[in-house]
Amino acid sequence: MEVRPGDLEACDPEFQRRHAGWLTRILHTWFRADVQGMENLPAGPFVGVGNHSGGVMIPDTLVWLGAYHTSGRKPPLVTLAHDGMFDAYPRPVASALAKLGAVRARREIAAQALSRGYAVQVYPGGDHDACRSFFRRNEIVFAGRKGYVELAREAGVPIVPVVCVGGHEALVILWDGAALAHRLGLDRRFRLKTFPLSWSIPWGLWLGPLPGYLPLPAKISVRVLPPISPEGADIDAIDARVRASMQRAADELAKERRFPWIG
């Protein structure tokens, strides 16, 4: 059977060992990364649930994944990613990301990974989250999506909230364009829920998904929170607890920042 980028079988631990280290050093230096709470990670499989920013390049996600992949921790981690990463990116880029642990955001792939002993990182907010406006940069936005709770409950694994602050200062998004994306039918045809107006280097003002950009040197902070059991309450209550804990942490991290691109 052919293995395609985005399949679980495309993950390549040897490729990760060869390349995760130098990639992480570059990312952590550029973004002055501060990663806290690694001691809260379980020893076995878990569902990591996070917020992410910065549009198409999601630099805070890359900072977090680099920290995990170079930490020597078990279990191995895969990350659910939008189809566009595998279908629209150049094939060599899509292949490299897949080898580093990116898999298609499919429920069956996530369940299969957990059953095989992987941890699975998810971003429920999708592009609603990654393309929210700069003025909402420290908000936790899941857009009402709660499937991660069901995924963790069915697999019998804990939920680990992973909070990131600073990635939305690497790219300045002025408007998310959600209404425009809906009017153009992009949500139905391409699973794009936003069509943002952004400012970046080298493009300046740009309407729509960017073809890449040079991230501004924002300081990115990541905090891993204690695990939350998916059992013992209904899904809405657990989702509310996860989001509330993440928002508290995001607010705390934001207060520590003096000014975008400096503190």
Residue pairs with C-beta under 8 A, 6 or more apart in sequence:
3 9
3 10
4 10
4 86
5 86
5 91
5 94
5 95
5 97
5 98
5 102
6 81
6 83
6 85
6 86
6 94
6 98
6 102
6 103
6 104
7 98
7 103
7 104
7 109
8 78
8 103
8 109
8 112
8 113
8 116
8 118
10 95
10 98
10 99
10 103
11 76
11 78
11 98
11 99
11 100
11 101
11 103
12 99
12 100
13 76
15 96
15 99
15 100
16 69
16 99
16 100
16 101
19 96
19 100
20 66
20 69
20 70
20 100
21 70
23 62
23 66
24 66
24 67
24 69
24 70
27 33
27 59
27 62
27 63
27 66
28 63
28 66
28 67
30 215
30 217
31 59
31 63
31 166
31 170
31 215
31 217
31 218
31 219
31 220
32 217
32 219
32 220
33 63
33 67
33 219
33 220
33 221
33 222
34 219
34 220
34 221
34 222
35 63
35 64
35 67
35 221
35 222
35 223
35 224
36 221
36 222
36 223
36 224
37 223
37 224
37 225
38 67
38 71
38 73
38 224
40 160
40 224
40 225
40 226
40 227
41 73
41 160
41 224
42 157
42 158
42 160
42 227
43 74
44 75
44 117
44 157
45 75
45 114
45 117
45 118
45 119
45 120
45 155
45 157
46 119
46 120
46 152
46 157
46 158
46 159
46 160
46 227
47 110
47 114
47 119
47 120
47 122
47 148
47 151
47 152
47 155
47 157
47 158
47 159
47 160
47 230
48 77
48 119
48 120
48 121
48 122
48 159
48 160
48 161
48 162
49 121
49 122
49 123
49 124
49 148
49 159
49 160
49 161
49 162
49 242
49 246
50 61
50 64
50 121
50 122
50 123
50 161
50 162
50 163
50 164
51 123
51 125
51 129
51 140
51 141
51 163
51 164
51 246
51 250
52 58
52 60
52 61
52 123
52 125
52 129
52 130
52 164
52 167
53 59
53 60
53 129
53 130
53 132
53 137
53 164
53 166
53 167
53 168
53 170
53 171
54 60
54 130
54 167
54 168
54 170
54 171
54 215
55 130
55 131
55 171
55 173
55 196
55 198
55 209
55 210
55 213
56 130
56 209
56 210
56 211
56 212
56 213
57 170
57 171
57 210
57 212
57 213
57 215
58 130
58 167
59 167
59 170
59 215
59 218
59 220
60 164
60 165
60 166
60 167
60 220
60 222
61 79
61 123
61 164
61 167
63 164
63 167
63 220
63 222
64 121
64 162
64 164
64 222
65 77
65 79
65 100
65 101
65 121
67 222
68 77
69 77
69 100
69 101
75 117
75 118
75 119
76 101
76 117
76 118
76 119
77 101
77 118
77 119
77 120
77 121
78 101
78 102
78 103
78 113
78 118
78 119
78 120
78 121
79 101
79 102
79 103
79 120
79 121
79 122
80 103
80 104
80 105
80 106
80 109
80 110
80 120
80 121
80 122
80 123
81 97
81 102
81 103
81 104
81 105
82 105
82 126
82 127
82 191
83 104
83 105
83 191
84 190
84 191
84 192
84 209
85 94
85 97
85 102
86 94
86 97
86 98
86 102
86 104
87 94
89 97
103 109
103 110
103 113
105 122
107 147
107 151
110 120
110 122
110 151
111 151
111 154
111 155
113 120
114 120
114 151
114 155
114 157
115 155
119 160
120 151
121 162
122 148
122 151
123 129
123 130
124 142
124 143
124 145
124 146
124 147
124 148
125 140
125 141
125 142
125 143
125 145
126 143
126 145
126 193
127 192
127 193
127 194
128 141
128 142
128 143
128 176
128 178
128 193
128 194
129 141
129 142
129 143
131 173
131 176
131 177
131 194
131 196
132 139
132 141
132 168
132 173
132 176
133 173
133 174
133 175
133 176
134 168
134 169
134 172
134 173
134 174
137 168
137 169
138 165
138 168
138 250
138 251
138 253
138 254
139 247
139 250
140 163
140 243
140 246
140 247
140 250
142 239
142 243
143 193
146 235
146 236
146 239
148 159
149 159
149 230
149 235
149 238
149 239
149 242
150 235
152 158
152 159
152 230
153 230
153 231
153 235
157 230
158 227
158 228
158 229
158 230
159 227
159 228
159 229
159 230
159 238
159 242
160 224
160 225
160 227
160 228
161 224
161 225
161 228
161 242
161 245
161 246
161 249
162 222
162 223
162 224
162 225
163 222
163 223
163 224
163 225
163 246
163 249
163 250
163 253
164 220
164 221
164 222
165 220
165 221
165 250
165 253
165 254
165 257
166 218
166 219
166 220
166 221
166 257
167 218
167 220
169 216
169 218
169 260
169 261
170 215
170 216
170 217
170 218
170 220
171 198
171 199
171 200
171 210
171 213
171 215
171 216
172 198
172 199
172 200
172 216
173 196
173 197
173 198
174 196
174 197
174 198
174 199
175 196
175 197
176 194
176 196
177 194
177 195
177 196
177 197
177 207
177 208
178 193
178 194
178 195
180 195
181 187
181 192
181 193
181 194
181 195
182 193
184 195
186 192
186 193
186 195
187 193
192 209
195 207
195 208
195 209
196 207
196 208
196 209
197 205
197 206
197 207
198 205
198 206
198 210
199 205
199 206
200 206
200 210
200 213
200 214
201 213
201 214
201 216
202 213
202 214
203 210
203 213
216 261
217 261
218 260
218 261
219 257
219 261
219 262
219 263
221 253
221 256
221 257
223 249
223 253
225 245
225 246
225 249
228 238
228 241
228 242
228 245
230 238
233 241
256 263
257 263
